[in-house]
Amino acid sequence: MPNRWASLMVEKAAVGICLCKWDGRQFMVEEANPAFFQIIGYTKEELGQASFLSFLSAEYRDWVLKRPEFFEYDEVLFSEERWTVKHGHQVDVELSLRETVMDGVYYYIMVVRDVSDKKWILRQGTGYEVSGTLTTKFRFTDCSLHGPLLDLQRKDLLAQPFLSFVGSKHLLQVRHSLRQALLSASGFSMALEWVHNHRQADMEFRFQPLLNGRQEVTRIAFVGKCLANGQTREPSGIAVTLRMLMAERRMTATRLSELTGLSMGTISKMRNGKITNPHKYTIQCIADALGVPITELWRD
């Protein structure tokens, strides 16, 4: 294979590829492709010749340092880690290390894949009929069906945009909420009607935008479950308005918590419609932080 094709494959790969040199104490980063720098958030100039160990949480670092002792030539070591990258952002990754020798020097080829979406889905527990990830254009990049759902198959989901399965009653609201989630990088829950082949099911979805090391939303993880016995959970008017105002101001839940003194739990529940009748003082604090009249959020 010509060298230019090999270079092109590395350059355009969707996974991070990095060449490290082991100096007896550290895995020093020698070269890396764009996907690797996207995962960690740093540019090549910012990173310099740093060790990838600096991305690891302290609990993993000592363990990783012992690994070269167990390498045999051409052996591949697989691992799952949580990296702390630029600005303290944490990314769940799968990585593999393979030893090789060039010009008498030992190097390690590292392949890194961001699996934050899969880890988030696992943390949501069980009982969901469907889960997966969407692109920022709301197309499925991955999905799994965990039970019978309107006779759907995985290939049906991958062939069409997510919004094509949303009933007309909720379509505009879902599209708006997903767009706002991209702007605010904040997750939300929503009840909606799921439609396929003239059949429908009332479902509740959770959506979570996922960031790379550059604080860019790269995809949206989701889980969806059927609501039992026709149960509905429409978000309150306050929840929809709060999400919209926060998105317009690019304000995160963390920042709003700092400005208001309210807990992250309270703000999260209000954004997701789980607190439908908050105290007037709470609304006033939020309105002041957002720079809007209380009447934007409160109706006597």
VOBA-1610 file (N, C-alpha, C; in pm, whole numbers, padded with zeros to 5 digits, always signed):
BEGIN
Met+00085-00120+00000Met+00000+00000+00000Met+00088+00125+00000Pro+00062+00219-00090Pro+00144+00341-00092Pro+00137+00415+00041Asn+00248+00480+00077Asn+00253+00552+00204Asn+00145+00659+00215Arg+00110+00720+00101Arg+00011+00828+00107Arg-00126+00775+00148Trp-00157+00649+00109Trp-00285+00591+00150Trp-00283+00557+00299Ala-00173+00507+00347Ala-00160+00478+00489Ala-00173+00606+00570Ser-00109+00713+00523Ser-00117+00842+00593Ser-00259+00895+00592Leu-00329+00878+00478Leu-00466+00927+00468Leu-00559+00852+00564Met-00540+00721+00577Met-00625+00643+00667Met-00607+00687+00812Val-00483+00711+00851Val-00457+00757+00988Val-00516+00896+01008Glu-00498+00983+00910Glu-00544+01121+00919Glu-00695+01130+00932Lys-00768+01044+00858Lys-00914+01052+00853Lys-00984+00953+00946Ala-00909+00875+01021Ala-00969+00774+01108Ala-01060+00838+01212Ala-01170+00768+01244Ala-01266+00819+01343Ala-01219+00794+01485Val-01117+00711+01503Val-01061+00685+01635Val-00928+00758+01649Gly-00891+00787+01773Gly-00763+00852+01798Gly-00648+00753+01784Ile-00545+00792+01712Ile-00426+00708+01694Ile-00305+00789+01737Cys-00224+00731+01824Cys-00113+00805+01883Cys+00010+00716+01890Leu+00125+00773+01863Leu+00252+00702+01876Leu+00322+00754+02001Cys+00347+00664+02097Cys+00411+00701+02223Cys+00547+00634+02235Lys+00636+00699+02305Lys+00768+00641+02335Lys+00780+00622+02485Trp+00820+00503+02526Trp+00837+00474+02668Trp+00981+00505+02707Asp+01000+00601+02799Asp+01136+00639+02838Asp+01177+00579+02971Gly+01100+00479+03016Gly+01130+00416+03145Gly+01047+00472+03257Arg+00985+00588+03234Arg+00902+00650+03336Arg+00767+00697+03282Gln+00764+00737+03157Gln+00644+00796+03099Gln+00622+00745+02957Phe+00495+00745+02915Phe+00461+00725+02774Phe+00456+00863+02709Met+00560+00901+02638Met+00567+01033+02578Met+00499+01033+02441Val+00410+01130+02418Val+00338+01140+02291Val+00433+01197+02185Glu+00455+01119+02079Glu+00542+01162+01970Glu+00460+01219+01854Glu+00361+01144+01808Glu+00276+01186+01698Glu+00134+01140+01726Ala+00035+01210+01669Ala-00105+01171+01687Ala-00188+01226+01572Asn-00302+01163+01547Asn-00389+01208+01438Asn-00492+01308+01491Pro-00568+01375+01404Pro-00664+01477+01448Pro-00769+01423+01546Ala-00815+01299+01528Ala-00918+01245+01617Ala-00866+01235+01761Phe-00738+01205+01778Phe-00680+01197+01911Phe-00682+01334+01978Phe-00642+01437+01904Phe-00641+01572+01961Phe-00783+01620+01989Gln-00880+01574+01910Gln-01019+01612+01936Gln-01068+01551+02067Ile-01028+01427+02095Ile-01070+01361+02219Ile-01011+01433+02341Ile-00883+01468+02335Ile-00818+01527+02453Ile-00838+01678+02462Gly-00877+01742+02351Gly-00906+01885+02354Gly-00788+01976+02326Tyr-00667+01925+02335Tyr-00549+02007+02312Tyr-00508+02005+02165Thr-00445+02112+02120Thr-00383+02111+01989Thr-00245+02046+02002Lys-00185+02016+01888Lys-00051+01956+01891Lys+00048+02051+01957Glu+00033+02180+01931Glu+00124+02279+01989Glu+00106+02288+02140Glu-00019+02282+02187Glu-00045+02290+02331Glu+00006+02167+02403Leu-00008+02053+02338Leu+00030+01928+02403Leu+00181+01914+02413Gly+00252+01946+02305Gly+00396+01926+02304Gly+00428+01779+02321Gln+00540+01750+02381Gln+00578+01611+02408Gln+00538+01577+02551Ala+00408+01561+02571Ala+00356+01529+02704Ala+00324+01381+02713Ser+00306+01333+02835Ser+00270+01193+02856Ser+00119+01179+02859Phe+00068+01074+02797Phe-00077+01055+02802Phe-00121+01017+02944Leu-00025+00980+03031Leu-00061+00950+03169Leu-00119+01072+03240Ser-00086+01191+03190Ser-00137+01313+03253Ser-00288+01326+03237Phe-00347+01250+03145Phe-00492+01257+03126Phe-00567+01166+03224Leu-00496+01073+03285Leu-00563+00972+03366Leu-00596+01025+03505Ser-00703+00971+03561Ser-00732+00998+03701Ser-00623+00934+03786Ala-00602+00989+03905Ala-00495+00940+03991Ala-00510+00791+04022Glu-00635+00744+04032Glu-00659+00604+04067Glu-00606+00508+03962Tyr-00594+00555+03835Tyr-00546+00468+03728Tyr-00396+00482+03703Arg-00339+00595+03742Arg-00204+00627+03693Arg-00099+00526+03738Asp-00099+00493+03868Asp+00002+00399+03918Asp-00014+00262+03854Trp-00139+00224+03832Trp-00165+00093+03771Trp-00109+00087+03630Val-00131+00195+03553Val-00084+00197+03415Val+00069+00196+03408Leu+00134+00263+03503Leu+00280+00270+03501Leu+00345+00132+03514Lys+00274+00036+03573Lys+00330-00098+03590Lys+00317-00183+03465Arg+00240-00136+03368Arg+00206-00222+03255Arg+00324-00261+03167Pro+00419-00173+03137Pro+00528-00214+03047Pro+00603-00338+03094Glu+00602-00366+03225Glu+00670-00484+03276Glu+00608-00612+03221Phe+00481-00605+03183Phe+00410-00726+03141Phe+00403-00741+02989Phe+00457-00643+02917Phe+00452-00649+02772Phe+00546-00756+02718Glu+00497-00830+02623Glu+00582-00912+02540Glu+00577-00851+02401Tyr+00681-00870+02324Tyr+00687-00805+02194Tyr+00564-00837+02110Asp+00506-00735+02051Asp+00390-00744+01962Asp+00262-00782+02035Glu+00263-00781+02167Glu+00141-00806+02244Glu+00053-00682+02241Val-00079-00702+02245Val-00173-00590+02247Val-00240-00587+02384Leu-00238-00471+02446Leu-00300-00453+02577Leu-00425-00368+02561Phe-00539-00417+02609Phe-00665-00344+02600Phe-00705-00294+02738Ser-00771-00180+02741Ser-00813-00125+02869Ser-00927-00025+02849Glu-01002-00002+02955Glu-01101+00106+02960Glu-01058+00202+03069Glu-01057+00330+03037Glu-01012+00431+03132Glu-01107+00550+03130Arg-01095+00632+03231Arg-01161+00763+03230Arg-01051+00868+03229Trp-01042+00940+03119Trp-00938+01041+03104Trp-00989+01177+03149Thr-00904+01251+03217Thr-00930+01391+03249Thr-00852+01475+03149Val-00924+01543+03060Val-00860+01613+02949Val-00866+01764+02973Lys-00865+01842+02867Lys-00856+01987+02880Lys-00973+02043+02961His-00944+02143+03043His-01043+02210+03128His-01104+02116+03231Gly-01037+02004+03261Gly-01087+01912+03361Gly-01203+01826+03315His-01237+01833+03186His-01346+01752+03132His-01307+01605+03134Gln-01402+01517+03166Gln-01374+01374+03173Gln-01436+01301+03055Val-01358+01210+02997Val-01400+01134+02880Val-01374+00986+02907Asp-01475+00902+02887Asp-01456+00757+02897Asp-01400+00705+02766Val-01292+00629+02774Val-01228+00580+02651Val-01197+00431+02662Glu-01195+00367+02547Glu-01136+00235+02530Glu-01004+00255+02458Leu-00899+00189+02505Leu-00772+00207+02437Leu-00699+00074+02423Ser-00613+00070+02324Ser-00525-00045+02307Ser-00383+00006+02288Leu-00288-00068+02343Leu-00146-00034+02330Leu-00074-00154+02267Arg+00010-00125+02171Arg+00087-00232+02108Arg+00232-00187+02096Glu+00321-00273+02142Glu+00463-00239+02140Glu+00522-00268+02002Thr+00613-00182+01960Thr+00688-00204+01837Thr+00826-00142+01853Val+00917-00177+01765Val+01054-00125+01772Val+01089-00059+01640Met+01137+00064+01647Met+01183+00135+01528Met+01320+00194+01558Asp+01416+00160+01474Asp+01553+00210+01489Asp+01608+00183+01629Gly+01573+00067+01682Gly+01625+00028+01813Gly+01556+00093+01931Val+01450+00172+01905Val+01378+00241+02013Val+01240+00178+02028Tyr+01197+00157+02154Tyr+01067+00097+02180Tyr+00958+00205+02177Tyr+00856+00178+02095Tyr+00742+00268+02084Tyr+00614+00189+02111Tyr+00508+00264+02139Tyr+00377+00202+02162Tyr+00275+00273+02075Ile+00204+00194+01996Ile+00097+00248+01913Ile-00032+00240+01994Met-00094+00353+02016Met-00215+00360+02098Met-00334+00399+02011Val-00441+00322+02021Val-00566+00353+01953Val-00671+00382+02060Val-00737+00497+02050Val-00828+00544+02154Val-00966+00570+02094Arg-01068+00521+02160Arg-01206+00543+02116Arg-01286+00604+02230Asp-01356+00712+02202Asp-01442+00776+02301Asp-01570+00695+02315Val-01593+00640+02436Val-01712+00558+02460Val-01800+00621+02569Ser-01795+00753+02581Ser-01876+00821+02682Ser-02024+00793+02664Asp-02068+00776+02538Asp-02210+00749+02513Asp-02251+00616+02573Lys-02171+00513+02553Lys-02206+00380+02605Lys-02205+00380+02757Lys-02110+00451+02817Lys-02104+00457+02963Lys-02226+00531+03019Trp-02267+00639+02952Trp-02384+00713+02999Trp-02508+00625+02991Ile-02524+00552+02882Ile-02641+00464+02867Ile-02643+00357+02976Leu-02527+00300+03007Leu-02520+00199+03112Leu-02561+00256+03247Arg-02525+00381+03271Arg-02559+00443+03400Arg-02708+00470+03415Gln-02783+00466+03305Gln-02927+00490+03313Gln-03004+00370+03364Gly-02934+00257+03379Gly-02999+00138+03432Gly-03066+00056+03323Thr-03169-00019+03362Thr-03238-00109+03270Thr-03384-00068+03255Gly-03456-00146+03176Gly-03599-00119+03158Gly-03629-00032+03037Tyr-03530-00009+02952Tyr-03550+00074+02834Tyr-03569-00013+02710Glu-03661+00031+02624Glu-03686-00044+02501Glu-03586-00010+02391Val-03529+00111+02396Val-03438+00153+02290Val-03333+00246+02349Ser-03211+00238+02296Ser-03104+00327+02339Ser-03006+00343+02223Gly-02923+00446+02232Gly-02825+00466+02126Gly-02771+00607+02124Thr-02720+00647+02008Thr-02665+00781+01992Thr-02712+00842+01860Leu-02720+00975+01861Leu-02758+01050+01743Leu-02645+01143+01703Thr-02637+01175+01574Thr-02546+01279+01530Thr-02605+01414+01566Thr-02530+01520+01544Thr-02581+01654+01569Thr-02687+01695+01466Lys-02707+01610+01364Lys-02816+01629+01267Lys-02933+01537+01300Phe-02925+01469+01416Phe-03032+01384+01469Phe-03055+01257+01387Arg-02949+01204+01331Arg-02955+01072+01268Arg-02891+00971+01362Phe-02938+00847+01356Phe-02883+00743+01441Phe-02740+00709+01397Thr-02648+00706+01492Thr-02514+00653+01464Thr-02500+00513+01523Asp-02578+00486+01625Asp-02579+00354+01687Asp-02710+00341+01761Cys-02762+00221+01772Cys-02886+00202+01847Cys-02900+00054+01883Ser-02974+00031+01991Ser-03001-00106+02036Ser-03146-00113+02079Leu-03212-00222+02043Leu-03348-00248+02088Leu-03342-00354+02197His-03405-00325+02311His-03395-00414+02427His-03526-00489+02452Gly-03619-00477+02360Gly-03747-00545+02374Gly-03832-00516+02252Pro-03947-00581+02239Pro-04034-00555+02123Pro-04087-00412+02128Leu-04074-00342+02017Leu-04119-00203+02010Leu-04173-00177+01870Leu-04305-00184+01855Leu-04372-00153+01728Leu-04314-00234+01612Asp-04271-00356+01638Asp-04212-00443+01535Asp-04090-00380+01468Leu-04024-00290+01537Leu-03905-00226+01481Leu-03786-00320+01484Gln-03699-00304+01385Gln-03571-00370+01384Gln-03462-00263+01380Arg-03343-00302+01420Arg-03233-00206+01426Arg-03210-00139+01291Lys-03222-00215+01184Lys-03198-00159+01050Lys-03301-00051+01016Asp-03424-00062+01073Asp-03525+00041+01048Asp-03481+00174+01107Leu-03423+00169+01227Leu-03380+00292+01294Leu-03262+00355+01222Leu-03166+00273+01182Leu-03045+00326+01119Leu-03073+00385+00981Ala-03185+00345+00921Ala-03216+00390+00784Ala-03284+00526+00780Gln-03334+00575+00895Gln-03412+00699+00893Gln-03368+00792+01006Pro-03395+00922+00992Pro-03364+01017+01100Pro-03451+00990+01223Phe-03400+01027+01338Phe-03474+01008+01463Phe-03611+01075+01457Leu-03616+01197+01403Leu-03741+01273+01405Leu-03851+01209+01320Ser-03814+01120+01228Ser-03916+01055+01145Ser-04002+00958+01226Phe-03956+00922+01347Phe-04032+00832+01433Phe-04115+00907+01537Val-04103+01039+01540Val-04176+01120+01638Val-04311+01160+01581Gly-04418+01139+01658Gly-04551+01176+01613Gly-04565+01326+01591Ser-04656+01364+01503Ser-04671+01505+01466Ser-04706+01594+01584Lys-04773+01537+01685Lys-04814+01615+01801Lys-04693+01674+01874His-04581+01602+01875His-04465+01645+01952His-04346+01683+01864Leu-04361+01675+01733Leu-04246+01689+01644Leu-04174+01823+01661Leu-04248+01934+01658Leu-04185+02065+01667Leu-04117+02084+01803Gln-04182+02036+01908Gln-04126+02052+02042Gln-03998+01970+02058Val-03998+01847+02004Val-03879+01763+02014Val-03764+01824+01934Arg-03793+01871+01812Arg-03688+01932+01730Arg-03629+02054+01800His-03717+02138+01856His-03670+02258+01925His-03585+02221+02047Ser-03630+02124+02125Ser-03557+02086+02246Ser-03421+02026+02212Leu-03413+01947+02106Leu-03285+01890+02066Leu-03188+01999+02020Arg-03240+02096+01945Arg-03154+02206+01900Arg-03103+02287+02018Gln-03191+02312+02115Gln-03149+02387+02233Gln-03048+02308+02315Ala-03064+02176+02318Ala-02970+02091+02392Ala-02831+02100+02330Leu-02824+02111+02197Leu-02694+02126+02131Leu-02628+02257+02171Leu-02707+02362+02187Leu-02652+02493+02223Leu-02607+02497+02369Ser-02686+02436+02456Ser-02658+02445+02599Ser-02574+02328+02651Ala-02562+02222+02569Ala-02491+02099+02610Ala-02551+02041+02738Ser-02682+02056+02754Ser-02751+02006+02873Ser-02852+01900+02833Gly-02863+01797+02915Gly-02957+01690+02888Gly-03099+01726+02930Phe-03195+01649+02883Phe-03335+01672+02920Phe-03414+01544+02899Ser-03532+01540+02959Ser-03626+01429+02942Ser-03752+01481+02876Met-03819+01394+02801Met-03941+01437+02732Met-04028+01316+02699Ala-04158+01332+02721Ala-04254+01231+02677Ala-04295+01264+02534Leu-04307+01161+02452Leu-04346+01183+02313Leu-04413+01059+02257Glu-04474+01078+02143Glu-04541+00968+02074Glu-04445+00910+01970Trp-04420+00781+01978Trp-04328+00711+01889Trp-04411+00635+01786Val-04382+00655+01658Val-04470+00605+01552Val-04389+00522+01453His-04449+00410+01410His-04388+00326+01306His-04497+00240+01242Asn-04505+00246+01109Asn-04602+00165+01034Asn-04744+00178+01089His-04787+00303+01111His-04922+00335+01155His-04953+00282+01296Arg-04850+00243+01368Arg-04867+00204+01508Arg-04794+00308+01593Gln-04836+00319+01718Gln-04776+00421+01802Gln-04762+00372+01946Ala-04670+00435+02017Ala-04647+00404+02158Ala-04611+00533+02230Asp-04667+00551+02349Asp-04630+00666+02432Asp-04501+00631+02505Met-04400+00716+02488Met-04268+00685+02543Met-04210+00806+02614Glu-04116+00777+02702Glu-04037+00882+02765Glu-03892+00863+02726Phe-03829+00969+02678Phe-03689+00965+02636Phe-03605+01054+02726Arg-03482+01012+02747Arg-03380+01096+02808Arg-03272+01120+02703Phe-03230+01244+02689Phe-03128+01282+02593Phe-03011+01347+02667Gln-02889+01316+02625Gln-02771+01376+02687Gln-02667+01410+02581Pro-02647+01540+02550Pro-02538+01577+02459Pro-02403+01539+02520Leu-02312+01492+02437Leu-02180+01449+02483Leu-02073+01538+02421Leu-01977+01577+02504Leu-01872+01671+02462Leu-01740+01598+02441Asn-01660+01650+02348Asn-01523+01603+02338Asn-01433+01693+02421Gly-01303+01673+02412Gly-01211+01752+02492Gly-01210+01899+02458Arg-01262+01934+02340Arg-01270+02075+02301Arg-01401+02140+02342Gln-01478+02068+02423Gln-01608+02117+02470Gln-01706+02136+02355Glu-01694+02054+02251Glu-01785+02055+02138Glu-01880+01936+02151Val-02008+01959+02125Val-02103+01847+02124Val-02079+01765+01998Thr-02048+01638+02016Thr-02020+01552+01901Thr-02135+01458+01869Arg-02219+01426+01969Arg-02331+01336+01948Arg-02423+01345+02069Ile-02539+01284+02057Ile-02639+01287+02164Ile-02674+01144+02201Ala-02652+01107+02325Ala-02692+00975+02373Ala-02838+00980+02417Phe-02908+00867+02404Phe-03049+00866+02444Phe-03089+00727+02493Val-03191+00726+02577Val-03261+00603+02614Val-03410+00633+02609Gly-03489+00532+02573Gly-03634+00552+02565Gly-03708+00432+02619Lys-03814+00458+02694Lys-03896+00348+02748Lys-04043+00380+02730Cys-04122+00276+02718Cys-04267+00292+02703Cys-04327+00333+02837Leu-04425+00422+02832Leu-04496+00463+02952Leu-04609+00365+02978Ala-04616+00317+03099Ala-04714+00213+03134Ala-04854+00271+03146Asn-04952+00194+03101Asn-05094+00225+03121Asn-05132+00364+03071Gly-05072+00403+02960Gly-05109+00532+02903Gly-05060+00650+02982Gln-04967+00628+03075Gln-04914+00737+03157Gln-04847+00841+03069Thr-04866+00967+03099Thr-04800+01074+03023Thr-04722+01162+03118Arg-04614+01218+03066Arg-04530+01306+03147Arg-04488+01424+03063Glu-04579+01512+03036Glu-04545+01630+02959Glu-04465+01726+03045Pro-04361+01786+02993Pro-04287+01883+03073Pro-04372+02005+03102Ser-04352+02062+03220Ser-04430+02180+03257Ser-04387+02299+03173Gly-04472+02404+03172Gly-04437+02524+03099Gly-04309+02586+03150Ile-04288+02580+03282Ile-04165+02634+03340Ile-04044+02560+03287Ala-04054+02427+03275Ala-03940+02347+03228Ala-03901+02387+03086Val-03999+02398+02998Val-03970+02433+02859Val-03910+02573+02849Thr-03970+02669+02923Thr-03921+02807+02920Thr-03780+02816+02977Leu-03756+02746+03087Leu-03624+02749+03150Leu-03518+02695+03056Arg-03545+02582+02991Arg-03448+02526+02897Arg-03420+02624+02783Met-03525+02688+02733Met-03509+02780+02622Met-03424+02901+02663Leu-03454+02960+02780Leu-03380+03078+02826Leu-03234+03044+02852Met-03208+02928+02911Met-03070+02888+02937Met-02994+02865+02807Ala-03061+02802+02710Ala-02995+02776+02582Ala-02962+02906+02510Glu-03055+03001+02512Glu-03033+03130+02445Glu-02912+03202+02503Arg-02888+03183+02633Arg-02777+03250+02700Arg-02654+03162+02713Arg-02663+03042+02653Arg-02554+02945+02661Arg-02510+02924+02807Met-02608+02915+02894Met-02581+02899+03037Met-02599+02754+03078Thr-02499+02699+03142Thr-02506+02561+03188Thr-02579+02555+03322Ala-02623+02435+03358Ala-02688+02416+03487Ala-02591+02446+03601Thr-02464+02414+03581Thr-02363+02443+03683Thr-02352+02593+03708Arg-02348+02671+03600Arg-02336+02816+03615Arg-02461+02875+03679Leu-02579+02825+03641Leu-02703+02876+03700Leu-02707+02843+03849Ser-02658+02727+03885Ser-02652+02689+04027Ser-02562+02786+04104Glu-02448+02822+04043Glu-02356+02915+04110Glu-02420+03053+04128Leu-02494+03100+04027Leu-02552+03233+04032Leu-02670+03243+04127Thr-02744+03133+04142Thr-02866+03137+04222Thr-02848+03082+04363Gly-02747+02999+04382Gly-02732+02932+04511Gly-02821+02810+04524Leu-02895+02777+04419Leu-02979+02658+04420Leu-02895+02535+04387Ser-02937+02421+04436Ser-02861+02299+04410Ser-02876+02255+04265Met-02778+02180+04217Met-02785+02125+04082Met-02906+02033+04068Gly-02939+01961+04176Gly-03054+01870+04171Gly-03184+01945+04148Thr-03200+02059+04217Thr-03322+02139+04200Thr-03334+02192+04058Ile-03224+02244+04005Ile-03227+02299+03869Ile-03255+02189+03768Ser-03192+02074+03786Ser-03214+01962+03694Ser-03360+01918+03695Lys-03419+01909+03813Lys-03559+01866+03823Lys-03653+01969+03760Met-03621+02096+03775Met-03705+02200+03713Met-03693+02195+03561Arg-03571+02175+03510Arg-03551+02168+03365Arg-03624+02050+03304Asn-03636+01942+03379Asn-03697+01820+03326Asn-03845+01806+03364Gly-03901+01911+03425Gly-04044+01909+03455Gly-04082+01826+03575Lys-03984+01788+03658Lys-04015+01707+03776Lys-04057+01792+03895Ile-04027+01922+03889Ile-04080+02019+03985Ile-04171+02112+03906Thr-04300+02097+03925Thr-04396+02171+03843Thr-04453+02294+03913Asn-04434+02302+04046Asn-04490+02415+04121Asn-04386+02466+04221Pro-04276+02524+04171Pro-04169+02568+04261Pro-04211+02691+04341His-04138+02715+04450His-04163+02832+04534His-04132+02958+04455Lys-04208+03065+04482Lys-04189+03189+04409Lys-04049+03245+04427Tyr-03990+03228+04546Tyr-03855+03277+04571Tyr-03755+03206+04479Thr-03775+03076+04457Thr-03687+03000+04368Thr-03692+03057+04226Ile-03814+03084+04180Ile-03831+03139+04045Ile-03767+03277+04035Gln-03781+03358+04142Gln-03722+03492+04139Gln-03570+03485+04128Cys-03509+03391+04201Cys-03363+03375+04193Cys-03319+03339+04051Ile-03393+03250+03989Ile-03359+03206+03853Ile-03380+03320+03754Ala-03492+03392+03768Ala-03521+03504+03678Ala-03412+03610+03688Asp-03367+03641+03811Asp-03261+03740+03829Asp-03132+03694+03762Ala-03099+03566+03778Ala-02976+03514+03720Ala-02980+03515+03567Leu-03100+03495+03511Leu-03115+03492+03366Leu-03140+03631+03308Gly-03165+03728+03396Gly-03186+03865+03349Gly-03320+03885+03282Val-03425+03818+03333Val-03559+03832+03276Val-03656+03864+03388Pro-03771+03925+03356Pro-03874+03947+03458Pro-03926+03813+03510Ile-03969+03812+03634Ile-04020+03688+03692Ile-04141+03637+03615Thr-04213+03727+03549Thr-04332+03686+03473Thr-04298+03597+03354Glu-04170+03595+03313Glu-04129+03504+03206Glu-04142+03358+03250Leu-04128+03336+03382Leu-04128+03200+03435Leu-04245+03173+03528Trp-04305+03277+03583Trp-04405+03261+03689Trp-04539+03319+03646Arg-04643+03243+03668Arg-04779+03292+03645Arg-04859+03273+03773Asp-04908+03382+03830Asp-04988+03371+03953Asp-05117+03296+03926
//
